[in-house]
Amino acid sequence: MNELYSEHPVMFKNNPLGFIASLILCVVGVGLIIFLVWHLKNKASKLIVTDKEVLFEQGLLSKERSEVSISSVRTVKVKQSFFNRIFGTGTIEIYTAGDSPEIVAVGMPDPNKIRELIKN
């Protein structure tokens, strides 16, 4: 299997105001806890696109893996706010047969590249 894309969600680009606020709160001590929890949550999620499948992993101690064959993907939806478009991040939703998405990956860098990789 040829790995085409493998990324964790980004912190600063996805929420720059929250990132700056947590850094400012680090002086008080509360921001360090917020920053650490946020960092661990981002590192616990990973989206991998290969030439045959899309794999989304979540969790640190207990893992949840969602695997979708690229041939069964019906729709790839990219959601981006104004700030997401400026910083090049967004939410990826991958649909197969149902009305609800099989995979939802929030805060992924280069979401349009992911959509193109899956559709081609």
Secondary structure by P-SEA (a helix, b strand, c coil): cccccccccccccccaaaaaaaaaacccaaaaaaaaaaaaaaaabbbbbcccbbbbbbbccbbbbbbbbcccccbbbbbbcaaaaaaccbbbbbbccccccccccccccaaaaaaaaaac
